[in-house]
Amino acid sequence: MLSYSTLTEHTSSAVLDLVFSREPELVSNVKIVENLGTSDHNMVSFSIHHEQNNFVNTRQIRDYNKGDYQSIREELKQTDWNVCMSGKTTECWNNF
């Protein structure tokens, strides 16, 4: 564990701002920087080193707000459903 004083006035020996890591090599560049507003503490800046697995989303997401619903309605009106849906279930499904 690394610790640094973050008080602007060193009137206390308490350490209030900490960076914890199970693996110290994952944390580097620990710096004490300027005050945060009117606080008597300084900000702590540090870098974290880790590997990130890139996730490739292959799921297709449709934007139904952009659908041409008027054309779909017209196409459905022009379909002869009696002819399309006559016969066995498999035939009807293939016609559809």
N, C-alpha and C positions, 0 to 999 in steps of 0.2 A: 504494500500500500504506500502510495506517495502522498505526502501532505505538505501543504504550503499555507502560510498565514495569509488570510484574505481580508484582514482588518486594515483600514487605512491608518488608524492609530493603534499602535501595538500596546494597548493597555490591558489586554486580556490574553491569556495563554490558551483559551479555548479554540479548538479547531471545529468550525461549523460547516464548512463547505468541503465535501469529499467526493472523490471519484473512485468507485469501487469496481474491481474487475477480478475475476477468478484467474485470468491470464494477463499479467502485467504487460506483456508485449503487445497486447491489443490496444493499449492506450499510450499515446505519445503527445508531444508538443503541449504539455500542460503549462498554461500561462495564466498569470494573474493580470487582469486588465482593469480599465477604469471603473469608477463607481457606477452603480446602477441607480440612477436618479439621486435622491437625497440619502440613500442608505449609507451606513458607515462600513459596509462591506464592499469589496471589489468583486467583479464578475470573474468566473473561472472559465477559461477557454481550453478545449482539448480536442484531440483527434482520436477517432475510433477506427481501427483497421479490422475489417471483416470481409469475408467473401460473401457475395450475394448470388444465389442461383437465379438466373433469368427464367422467368415463367413465360412461356409462349401460350397465349390463349387461342385455341383453335375453334372455340365455340362461335358459331355464327349468330349474330344478334340482328334481328330484322327491325327496321324502323317503320312501324305500321302507320305512322303519321304521314309518310310520304307515298302511301299506296294510292293507286289510281282506281278508286272504288267505283267511279261511274263507268269506266270501261269494263270492270269486272261484272257489274250489274247488267250491262248491255249484252255481254257474252253469255251470261247465265240465262237471260231472257230468250236468246236466240237458240238455245239448246232444246232439242226435242227430248224431254226427260222420259217420255213413255218408251221411246225407242232405246234410249241410252240405258234405261233401268229394266229392260225386259231380258229374261234369260236367267241363267244361274248366277249365283252371287259372285263367283270369280269373273265371269264375263262382264257383269255390271261394273265391278271394280275396275277392270281393265279398260272398259269404255269411258269411265269417269276420268 
